[in-house]
Amino acid sequence: MTVLVGLAPGPKGQSALHLGAMLARSAGEDMLIASVVGEPWPPNIGGGDAEYLSLRDGMAAQSLAEAREQIEAGVPHVETLSRRAPSVASGLLNIIAERRISMVALGSSSSSVLGRVRLGGVAERVLHGSSLPVVLAPRGFQAPGARVGRVSVAVGRADQDGGLVRHAAVLADRLFSSVRLVCFAVRPGAVGPTAVPGVEDRLADEWRQNLEAELADAMGPLGTTALHPATAELARRARVKLGTGGTWEAALRDIPWTAGDLLVVGTSSGPISLFYLGSHATKIIHSSPVPVVLVPRQGHDDRPDSP
């Protein structure tokens, strides 16, 4: 299998490159760095497009050559590919259809805050057109020589998130990393003259314990998968780490993160696409300080606000 990196010009491409190398190095998979040159539409009748495309082809080739030189040891095989397509997203989707791709690494939108994740137009269209997980690097992400050490999965309602946790366990197994369950509670009114001391903390802890019990039941089928037994057992027995705060950023900061962490966030499926982000999922993604794995959900009756 191969990790596909969508190489965009500038710092955005560097973030995706570092992320893709970390994923490939951890999984022991090959790495394909692709630069897609979008063809103008409608074409220039006077033939002016040829010179423009030739210039873009040259820039793509140069970027790919520089990217390949930056890959440190540990990645089994690195291949570069440049092609033209009607759009960057359609070019990446064509590559996914042609190759045995396991996941796609992309950079965040240039409008993202430094160190945070934001879904861009290319990533959104790739998610709409593919069932593969898409991994987004925070803006400015760098991880020279790093490997994935832990896969955290954002859970909310056990009846819907059992499949997501199983997917995260499979991913952790492939990346030779541990797995952790995380949940976030935003409580802007927890502090104030009307707050009853300790009540909200007890309610949050009770909610976490109920979620743990329900998820433990949902994890039962893990024993019949091809997972390493230790990984399956770890996922079945994982406790939910609860992050709380007055904002989503504060709730995510309430949980410790280290270099090599990934955060898995599920999407909801609809009649048109396997990809839909509810409001809670969007806020978690935009507040994440670590790369985010977006997993399209299939066969789940998800409501819009599920994380």
C-alpha positions in Angstrom: 0.0 0.0 0.0 1.0 3.6 -0.6 0.6 6.9 1.3 -0.4 9.6 -1.2 0.8 13.2 -0.6 -0.9 16.0 -2.4 2.0 18.5 -2.9 0.8 22.1 -3.1 3.2 25.0 -3.8 4.6 26.8 -0.8 4.4 26.0 3.0 1.1 24.2 2.7 2.9 21.5 0.6 5.7 21.2 3.1 3.3 20.5 5.9 1.7 17.7 3.9 5.1 16.3 3.0 6.2 16.1 6.6 2.9 14.4 7.5 3.0 11.9 4.6 6.6 10.9 5.5 5.6 10.4 9.2 2.6 8.2 8.1 4.7 6.2 5.6 7.6 5.7 8.0 5.3 4.5 10.7 3.3 2.1 8.6 6.3 0.9 6.6 4.5 1.8 3.4 5.7 3.5 0.2 5.1 7.2 -0.4 3.8 8.8 -3.6 4.3 12.6 -3.8 1.9 14.0 -6.5 1.7 17.5 -7.9 -1.4 18.1 -10.0 -1.4 21.0 -12.5 -4.9 22.3 -13.1 -5.8 22.9 -16.7 -7.5 26.2 -17.5 -11.2 26.0 -18.5 -12.4 27.0 -21.0 -9.2 26.7 -23.1 -7.6 29.7 -24.6 -8.6 29.8 -28.2 -5.4 31.6 -29.2 -3.2 28.8 -27.8 -1.9 30.9 -24.9 -2.5 28.0 -22.5 0.4 26.0 -23.8 3.1 28.4 -22.5 1.3 28.8 -19.2 1.0 25.0 -18.6 4.6 24.4 -19.6 5.6 26.9 -17.0 3.4 25.2 -14.4 4.8 21.8 -15.4 8.3 23.1 -14.8 7.4 24.5 -11.4 5.8 21.2 -10.4 8.8 19.2 -11.5 11.1 21.4 -9.5 8.9 21.2 -6.4 8.8 17.4 -6.6 12.6 17.1 -7.0 13.1 19.3 -3.9 10.5 17.4 -1.9 12.1 14.1 -2.7 15.4 15.3 -1.4 13.8 16.3 1.9 12.5 12.8 2.8 14.6 11.3 5.6 15.5 7.7 6.1 12.8 5.3 7.1 10.4 5.5 4.2 10.7 2.3 2.2 10.2 3.8 -1.3 9.5 7.3 -2.5 8.0 8.1 -5.9 7.0 11.4 -7.5 4.4 12.1 -10.0 3.3 15.2 -11.9 0.2 15.3 -14.1 -2.4 17.6 -15.6 -6.1 17.5 -14.7 -9.2 19.7 -14.8 -8.6 20.4 -11.1 -6.2 19.4 -8.4 -8.9 17.3 -6.6 -9.9 15.4 -9.8 -6.3 14.7 -10.5 -5.8 13.2 -7.0 -9.0 11.2 -7.2 -7.7 9.7 -10.5 -4.5 8.7 -8.8 -6.4 7.1 -6.0 -8.4 5.1 -8.6 -5.3 3.9 -10.4 -3.0 3.1 -7.4 -3.3 1.0 -4.2 -3.6 4.1 -1.9 -4.1 3.6 1.8 -4.6 7.2 2.9 -4.1 10.7 1.6 -2.0 13.4 3.3 -2.9 17.0 2.6 -2.1 20.5 4.1 -4.6 22.7 5.7 -6.2 25.7 4.1 -3.9 28.8 3.9 -6.5 30.6 5.9 -5.9 28.4 8.9 -4.3 29.7 12.1 -0.7 28.6 12.5 -0.6 25.3 14.2 -4.2 24.5 13.6 -6.2 22.5 11.0 -8.7 23.8 8.5 -10.3 21.9 5.7 -9.6 23.3 2.3 -11.5 23.0 -1.0 -9.2 20.3 -2.4 -9.4 18.1 0.8 -13.2 18.5 0.9 -13.6 17.4 -2.7 -11.3 14.4 -2.2 -13.4 13.4 0.8 -16.6 13.7 -1.2 -15.2 11.6 -4.0 -13.4 8.8 -2.1 -13.9 6.4 0.8 -10.3 6.7 1.9 -9.2 8.5 5.1 -7.8 11.9 4.5 -5.2 13.2 7.0 -4.8 17.0 7.3 -1.6 18.6 8.7 -1.9 21.6 10.9 -0.6 24.8 9.2 3.2 24.9 9.6 3.4 21.2 10.7 7.0 19.8 10.8 8.0 16.3 12.0 11.5 15.5 10.7 12.1 11.8 11.3 9.0 11.4 13.5 6.7 8.3 13.7 3.1 8.1 14.9 3.1 7.2 18.5 -0.6 7.4 19.4 -4.0 7.4 17.6 -6.7 9.3 19.5 -10.3 9.0 18.4 -12.9 11.6 19.2 -16.1 9.8 20.4 -19.5 11.2 21.3 -22.3 8.7 21.2 -21.4 5.0 21.6 -24.3 3.8 19.4 -22.7 5.6 16.5 -19.0 5.6 17.3 -18.3 1.9 17.8 -17.4 1.6 14.1 -15.2 4.7 14.2 -13.3 3.3 17.2 -12.8 0.0 15.4 -11.5 2.0 12.3 -9.1 3.9 14.6 -7.9 0.6 16.1 -7.2 -0.8 12.6 -5.3 2.4 11.8 -3.3 2.3 15.1 -2.4 -1.4 14.3 -1.2 -0.4 10.9 0.9 2.4 12.3 2.3 0.3 15.2 1.0 2.8 17.7 -1.3 2.9 20.7 -5.0 4.0 20.6 -6.8 6.4 22.9 -10.4 7.5 23.2 -11.1 11.2 23.8 -14.3 13.2 24.3 -14.8 17.0 24.6 -17.3 18.9 26.7 -17.7 22.7 26.2 -19.2 24.3 29.3 -19.2 28.1 28.9 -21.5 28.5 31.9 -19.6 26.3 34.3 -18.2 29.3 36.2 -20.4 32.0 37.5 -22.6 33.1 40.4 -25.3 30.6 39.4 -23.0 27.6 39.1 -23.4 24.9 41.7 -19.9 23.8 42.8 -19.0 20.2 41.7 -22.3 19.4 40.0 -21.2 19.8 36.4 -18.0 17.9 37.2 -20.0 15.0 38.6 -22.4 15.0 35.6 -19.5 15.0 33.1 -17.8 12.2 34.9 -21.0 10.1 35.0 -21.4 10.8 31.2 -17.9 9.6 30.6 -18.3 6.4 32.6 -21.6 5.6 30.7 -19.9 6.2 27.4 -17.0 3.9 28.4 -19.4 1.1 29.3 -21.3 1.4 26.1 -18.2 1.6 24.0 -16.8 -1.5 25.7 -19.9 -3.4 24.5 -19.5 -2.0 21.0 -15.9 -3.2 20.9 -16.8 -6.8 21.4 -16.4 -7.7 17.6 -12.8 -6.5 17.7 -11.7 -10.0 18.8 -12.8 -11.4 15.4 -10.7 -9.0 13.3 -7.2 -9.4 12.0 -5.9 -6.9 14.5 -2.9 -7.7 16.7 -4.5 -9.1 19.9 -2.8 -6.5 22.1 -4.2 -3.7 19.9 -7.7 -5.2 20.0 -7.6 -5.6 23.8 -6.2 -2.0 24.3 -9.1 -0.6 22.2 -11.7 -2.7 24.1 -10.4 -1.6 27.5 -9.6 2.0 26.6 -11.0 4.7 29.0 -12.4 7.9 27.6 -10.1 10.9 28.3 -12.5 13.8 28.8 -11.4 17.4 28.0 -13.5 20.2 29.3 -13.3 24.0 28.9 -15.2 27.2 28.2 -14.4 26.9 24.5 -13.6 24.1 22.0 -9.9 25.1 22.0 -9.8 25.0 25.8 -11.5 21.6 25.9 -8.9 20.2 23.4 -6.0 21.8 25.4 -7.3 20.1 28.5 -6.1 16.8 27.1 -2.3 16.3 26.8 -0.9 16.0 23.3 2.6 14.9 22.2 4.6 14.9 19.0 3.4 11.9 16.9 -0.2 12.1 17.9 -3.1 11.8 15.4 -6.7 12.7 16.1 -9.4 10.6 14.3 -12.7 12.4 13.6 -15.6 10.7 11.9 -17.8 12.2 9.3 -21.4 11.5 8.6 -22.8 9.9 5.4 -25.7 11.2 3.4 -27.7 10.3 0.3 -25.2 12.2 -2.0 -21.8 11.8 -0.3 -20.0 9.7 2.3 -18.7 12.9 3.7 -20.5 15.4 5.9 -19.1 17.3 8.9 -21.4 18.3 11.7 -20.9 21.5 13.7 -19.2 19.7 16.6 -16.8 17.8 14.3 -15.9 21.1 12.5 -15.1 22.8 15.8 -12.9 19.9 17.0 -11.0 19.9 13.7 -10.4 23.6 13.8 -9.2 23.4 17.4 -6.9 20.4 17.0 -3.2 21.0 17.6 -2.3 17.7 15.9 -2.9 16.1 12.5 -6.5 15.1 11.9 -7.6 11.9 10.2 -11.0 12.3 8.6 -12.9 9.1 8.1 -16.0 8.9 5.9 -18.7 6.9 7.6 -20.6 4.3 5.8 -23.8 2.5 6.9 -24.3 4.8 10.0 -27.4 6.8 10.8 -25.4 9.8 12.0 -27.0 13.0 13.2 -25.3 16.3 12.1 -23.8 17.2 15.4 -22.0 14.0 16.1 -18.2 14.4 16.5 
